[in-house]
Structures are given as C-alpha cells and as structure tokens.
Amino acid sequence: MPRPLLSTAAVIALAASLGACASSRLEGPSRRAGPQVAMVEPVTPLPSGTVTTAPLAPPPGVAAAPDGAPPSAPGAVAVAPGTAVIAEPVVPPAPPPPVVTTGRSSVVGSWNARDATGGTCKVSLSSAPALDLYKATASGCPNKDLAKVTAWDYRDGEVYLYQPGGTVAGRLRQAGGSLEGALSKSGASLALAR
C-alpha cells in the first residue's frame, strides 16, 4: 500500500503557517512578534426572501418612456423605427459683443474738449500720479475754468477734473468713445472726444 505524501493534519498546519507568513509580510514588522494562527468564523446564512424587480423612475427633466422604449432626453423627438431623420443645420451662436473698455485706463490720453460756447482746446489726462489724483494739462482753452485744470480722477464711473487747491472744475461720464458732462461752476456742457 502506498504511503500518503502528507497527512491531513500536516496540510492544515502547513496552510496555517503559510497564512501567518503571508499576513505578517503584509501587515508590517510590528505584527510579526510570535506565531499567528488564522481564525475562521463560521458564516451564518441570512434569511432569504422573494426578489422583485421594477423599472426605475426617470431622472428629473426626462419624460417617462412607454414600456420597452428607452427614455428620451429633454427636447428629443420620438421617431418610429425605420423612419429617416433629417437633421436641421446647426447655427453657431452669435459672437459676443465687442468689449468696450471702461475705467481709469480707458480715459488716459489726449482729448479734444468742446464747451457750450463751441470753444475747443486740448486736455491731456496722464497716468502719472499727483498725490491722490493723476496729472492733467489743458492748453489753448478759452474757458478759464477748464484752462486751470491740473489734475483728474476716475470715481464711480465719472471723470473728475480738478483745479489747483482741489476745486472740481468739471464732471464727465463715458458715452461711447467720448466723455460728456458739465463744468461745475457754470453748469455749462462739456464734451471730450478723441
């Protein structure tokens, strides 16, 4: 009679020692102290019941489809099988309107000023700081209040023109590519254009 190669007890001991070696390698050096025995707890079966199936409700925004039909997306059109569908050409969206620059940097530069009497002159709004304001110059202005402008500022969408000492000479708002407003002292209209 041939001898069995390994006894059942030897196989169990070998499996337990291999399991302990494998788990100690994976768990790291702190868990390797002493022999480890694999413990297997018996699994108790859960009570079984009947299993039922039902279709899921459609996601929000999608109409429920009749039995057997796939759900449709919002705006989709149902077409009978075998029907040819002709797609309408896709119209690209209109380009965004051009960006009109506003703010302090958009008004820096040289302007042609025109007052209510029709008198014209040059007003230059610089980006060079002058204390809390910016430097400005006016040349050839027949209006004495406009001729004294030495500084300017941009606040709350308006350009303020200042005379020495901080007196406001005029206030203007952007209107397309120009500035329109009035002189402070007389209330006469004032427009600056490029």
Secondary structure, DSSP 8 states (H G I E B T S, - for coil): ----SS-HHHHHHHHHHHHHHHHHHHH-GGG-SS-------------------------TTS----TTS----TT-----TT--------------------SHHHH-EEEEEEETTS-EEEEEEEEEEETTEEEEEEES-SSHHHHT--EEEEETTEEEEE-TTS-EEEEEEEETTEEEEEETTT--EEEEE-
